[in-house]
Amino acid sequence: MDPKITLVTLGVEDVEESIRFYRDGLGFPMQDREENSDVAFFELEGTWLSLYPRASLAEDATVSSDGSGFSGITLAHNVSMEAEVDTILEEAKAAGGRLVKPAQDVFWGGYSGCFADPDGHLWEVASPDLTAE
């Protein structure tokens, strides 16, 4: 795995309140978003930050949002091909990580899976749907 963080997603209770904090309060540059969207993206130097409802983010990772299995954050490592997702998930397991969500086609059109590091921090490994462009 080429170590890099491409996206940090924070599971939040109130997306609009969090947008006000990051965009208006801290001045993070926010990407245009569709009206009533439940996700917000901020382009940062070298990475992206996204805000997404905590319960929905936990559901996507197939873990509980009550705090017993989900810390409220996932780290994302994006790759260009589905096969790379599978390879990295296997590498993570071999290194002592725990497979949380097997690689699969996902609702947003890509392919992803999740693993937890030895401390339970969640990583999503994802490949976009390149046919959607």
C-alpha positions as CSV (number, residue, x, y, z in Angstrom):
1,M,0.0,0.0,0.0
2,D,1.3,3.4,-1.0
3,P,0.7,5.3,2.3
4,K,-1.4,8.4,1.7
5,I,-4.7,9.8,3.0
6,T,-7.0,11.1,0.2
7,L,-10.2,11.8,2.2
8,V,-11.1,12.2,5.9
9,T,-14.8,11.8,6.5
10,L,-16.2,13.0,9.8
11,G,-19.4,11.5,11.0
12,V,-21.4,14.4,12.4
13,E,-24.8,14.8,14.1
14,D,-25.7,17.9,12.2
15,V,-24.2,18.5,8.7
16,E,-25.4,22.1,8.4
17,E,-24.0,23.0,11.8
18,S,-20.7,21.4,10.9
19,I,-20.6,23.2,7.5
20,R,-21.0,26.5,9.4
21,F,-18.1,25.5,11.7
22,Y,-15.6,24.4,9.0
23,R,-16.6,26.8,6.1
24,D,-17.8,29.9,8.0
25,G,-15.9,29.5,11.2
26,L,-12.5,28.1,10.0
27,G,-12.6,29.3,6.4
28,F,-12.3,25.8,4.8
29,P,-13.0,26.0,1.1
30,M,-16.1,24.0,0.4
31,Q,-16.9,22.3,-2.9
32,D,-20.3,23.3,-4.4
33,R,-23.0,20.9,-3.3
34,E,-26.5,20.0,-4.4
35,E,-29.3,21.6,-2.3
36,N,-30.3,19.3,0.5
37,S,-27.3,17.0,0.0
38,D,-26.3,15.1,3.1
39,V,-22.6,15.3,2.4
40,A,-20.2,18.2,2.2
41,F,-16.6,18.3,0.8
42,F,-13.8,20.6,1.6
43,E,-10.6,20.7,-0.5
44,L,-7.6,20.8,1.7
45,E,-3.9,20.9,0.9
46,G,-3.1,17.4,-0.1
47,T,-6.4,15.8,0.9
48,W,-10.1,16.3,1.3
49,L,-12.4,16.5,4.3
50,S,-16.0,15.4,4.1
51,L,-18.8,15.7,6.5
52,Y,-21.5,13.1,6.5
53,P,-24.3,12.1,9.0
54,R,-22.7,9.9,11.7
55,A,-25.5,7.2,11.5
56,S,-25.3,7.0,7.7
57,L,-21.5,6.7,7.8
58,A,-21.7,3.9,10.3
59,E,-24.3,2.2,8.3
60,D,-22.2,2.4,5.2
61,A,-19.3,0.8,7.1
62,T,-21.7,-1.8,8.4
63,V,-20.9,-1.0,12.1
64,S,-23.0,0.4,15.0
65,S,-23.1,4.1,15.4
66,D,-23.7,4.0,19.2
67,G,-20.0,4.3,20.0
68,S,-19.3,0.7,20.7
69,G,-18.1,-0.1,17.2
70,F,-17.7,3.3,15.5
71,S,-15.5,6.3,16.5
72,G,-17.2,8.8,14.2
73,I,-14.5,8.9,11.6
74,T,-13.2,6.8,8.7
75,L,-10.0,7.4,6.8
76,A,-10.2,6.8,3.0
77,H,-7.6,5.5,0.6
78,N,-8.7,5.8,-3.0
79,V,-7.3,3.8,-5.8
80,S,-7.9,3.6,-9.5
81,M,-9.0,0.0,-10.0
82,E,-11.3,-2.4,-8.1
83,A,-8.5,-5.1,-8.0
84,E,-6.4,-2.7,-5.9
85,V,-9.2,-2.4,-3.3
86,D,-9.2,-6.2,-2.9
87,T,-5.3,-6.3,-2.7
88,I,-5.1,-3.6,-0.1
89,L,-7.8,-5.2,2.1
90,E,-5.8,-8.4,2.0
91,E,-2.6,-6.6,2.9
92,A,-4.4,-4.9,5.8
93,K,-5.6,-8.3,7.1
94,A,-2.2,-9.8,6.7
95,A,-0.7,-6.9,8.7
96,G,-3.0,-7.5,11.6
97,G,-6.0,-5.5,10.6
98,R,-9.6,-6.7,10.8
99,L,-11.9,-6.8,7.7
100,V,-15.0,-4.8,8.7
101,K,-16.8,-4.6,5.3
102,P,-15.8,-6.9,2.4
103,A,-15.2,-5.2,-0.9
104,Q,-18.4,-4.6,-2.8
105,D,-20.2,-2.3,-5.2
106,V,-21.6,0.6,-3.2
107,F,-24.5,2.9,-3.4
108,W,-22.5,5.9,-4.7
109,G,-21.4,3.9,-7.8
110,G,-17.9,2.8,-6.8
111,Y,-16.4,-0.3,-5.2
112,S,-15.2,-0.2,-1.6
113,G,-14.4,-2.2,1.5
114,C,-13.4,-1.3,5.1
115,F,-10.8,-2.5,7.5
116,A,-10.0,-1.6,11.1
117,D,-6.5,-1.1,12.3
118,P,-5.4,-2.8,15.5
119,D,-6.9,0.1,17.5
120,G,-10.2,-0.1,15.7
121,H,-9.7,3.0,13.5
122,L,-11.7,2.5,10.3
123,W,-10.2,2.8,6.8
124,E,-12.2,2.6,3.6
125,V,-10.4,1.5,0.5
126,A,-12.3,2.7,-2.5
127,S,-12.3,2.8,-6.3
128,P,-14.5,5.2,-8.1
129,D,-16.9,4.2,-10.8
130,L,-14.9,5.3,-13.8
131,T,-17.7,4.6,-16.2
132,A,-19.8,7.4,-14.7
133,E,-17.8,10.2,-16.4
